Amino acid sequence: MLVCAVRTTLGRFADQLDEGRDALLIAVAVADELIWTSQMGSTGAHPDWVSLAPMGASRETTVGEWVSLVGSQSSGRNVLVSV
């Protein structure tokens, strides 16, 4: 699923995911030449993925806040999240 988002929350993405089938890739331009990405799936679709709460996020977390949270917690690791 490709979504163009301007100042939206993670809950708006979650509402568009089909349980157990859909995954979402968020790609955000950072500075002039960098692209930051994060993968999300619907709740329960990926049992090995972390949920939002342990990351300090919720459905009301904005994409900008999500970039900051993941950046501060993942130390360059890929974080796969169920919404």
C-alpha positions in Angstrom: 0.0 0.0 0.0 1.3 3.4 -0.9 0.0 6.4 1.1 0.9 10.1 0.7 0.6 11.6 4.1 0.8 15.2 5.3 0.7 15.7 9.0 -1.2 12.5 9.7 -1.2 9.9 12.6 -0.3 6.3 12.6 -3.9 5.5 13.3 -5.0 6.8 9.9 -2.5 4.3 8.3 -3.8 1.5 10.6 -7.4 2.1 9.5 -6.4 1.4 5.9 -4.7 -1.9 6.6 -6.5 -5.2 6.0 -6.0 -7.5 9.0 -3.4 -10.1 8.2 -2.8 -9.2 4.7 -1.5 -5.6 4.3 1.8 -4.0 5.1 2.7 -0.4 4.8 6.0 1.2 4.1 6.5 4.8 5.3 9.2 6.7 3.4 10.1 10.2 4.6 12.6 12.6 3.1 15.2 13.7 5.7 17.5 16.6 5.0 18.3 17.0 1.3 19.6 13.5 0.3 18.4 11.0 2.9 15.3 8.8 2.9 14.0 7.2 6.2 11.7 4.2 6.1 9.6 2.2 8.5 7.4 -0.9 7.9 4.1 -1.4 9.6 1.5 -4.2 9.5 -2.0 -4.6 10.9 -2.3 -5.8 14.5 -1.6 -9.6 14.8 -0.6 -9.9 11.2 3.1 -10.2 12.1 3.5 -11.8 15.6 7.2 -11.2 15.7 6.9 -7.5 15.1 6.8 -5.1 18.1 3.6 -3.2 18.8 3.4 0.6 19.1 3.2 0.8 22.9 6.6 -0.6 23.7 8.1 2.0 21.3 6.3 4.7 23.3 3.8 5.4 20.5 0.1 5.1 19.9 -2.4 5.4 17.1 -2.3 9.2 17.8 1.4 9.5 17.2 2.2 11.6 14.1 4.6 10.4 11.4 7.1 13.1 12.5 7.0 11.9 16.1 7.4 8.3 14.9 10.6 9.2 13.0 12.0 10.7 16.2 11.0 7.7 18.3 12.4 5.0 16.0 15.5 7.0 15.4 16.2 7.4 19.1 15.5 3.7 20.0 16.6 1.6 17.1 20.3 2.6 16.7 20.2 1.9 13.0 18.3 -1.4 13.3 15.2 -2.1 11.2 12.1 -1.9 13.4 9.1 -3.8 12.2 5.9 -2.7 13.9 2.3 -3.9 14.1 -0.2 -1.1 14.4 
